């Protein structure tokens, strides 16, 4: 099997890699492209959205927005 030059993704880290070897794709890699909040599911053999990670990211964004607004309002105090 020749998968050389195909792009694969680490199931653990989502790191993008180019295949540089002959043979089947290593078990720790997949051809499926992950999205920002995905984690690998061995049960479904696919990426699934990690709701907790997504919520944490959204909460951090909101906190940054609030802090930016506080800084902006300080300028007028």
Legacy VTK file of the C-alpha trace (Angstrom):
# vtk DataFile Version 3.0
C-alpha trace
ASCII
DATASET POLYDATA
POINTS 77 float
0.000 0.000 0.000
1.441 3.357 -0.995
0.195 6.307 1.054
3.321 8.431 0.627
2.696 12.200 0.505
-0.800 11.807 1.932
-1.670 13.972 4.917
-2.522 12.119 8.116
-3.407 13.339 11.604
-2.282 12.070 14.987
-5.264 10.646 16.862
-3.721 11.871 20.123
-2.489 15.378 19.272
-4.266 16.164 15.947
-0.824 17.048 14.544
-0.746 17.068 10.755
1.924 14.853 9.177
2.950 13.784 5.681
3.331 10.039 5.141
6.901 9.239 4.081
6.812 5.442 4.255
5.379 2.545 2.271
2.649 0.408 3.764
-0.633 1.032 5.513
-1.163 4.111 7.640
-0.012 3.635 11.233
-2.742 2.866 13.764
-2.061 6.079 15.678
-2.864 8.166 12.579
-5.964 8.826 10.497
-6.758 10.414 7.148
-9.830 12.068 8.696
-9.363 15.807 9.284
-10.098 16.948 12.851
-11.935 20.159 13.723
-10.843 22.576 16.441
-12.671 20.920 19.358
-12.508 17.297 18.220
-11.079 14.315 20.045
-10.549 10.835 18.636
-13.093 8.146 19.490
-11.832 4.573 19.302
-15.446 3.365 19.531
-16.572 5.131 16.358
-13.126 5.371 14.728
-13.809 9.033 14.017
-13.405 12.506 15.448
-16.128 13.641 17.837
-16.638 17.101 19.278
-15.329 17.520 22.826
-18.107 19.579 24.420
-16.100 20.363 27.573
-13.164 21.701 25.560
-15.511 23.792 23.424
-17.249 25.262 26.504
-13.909 26.070 28.140
-12.751 27.870 24.991
-16.011 29.838 24.782
-15.753 30.770 28.476
-12.182 31.987 28.001
-13.286 34.095 25.033
-16.065 35.658 27.121
-13.650 36.408 29.975
-11.243 38.093 27.568
-14.109 40.147 26.155
-15.193 41.212 29.673
-11.619 42.109 30.651
-11.168 44.141 27.468
-14.397 46.006 28.171
-13.284 46.691 31.758
-9.990 48.121 30.488
-11.841 50.247 27.959
-14.193 51.600 30.639
-11.241 52.394 32.956
-10.018 54.877 30.355
-13.165 56.957 30.929
-13.123 56.836 34.750
LINES 1 78
77 0 1 2 3 4 5 6 7 8 9 10 11 12 13 14 15 16 17 18 19 20 21 22 23 24 25 26 27 28 29 30 31 32 33 34 35 36 37 38 39 40 41 42 43 44 45 46 47 48 49 50 51 52 53 54 55 56 57 58 59 60 61 62 63 64 65 66 67 68 69 70 71 72 73 74 75 76
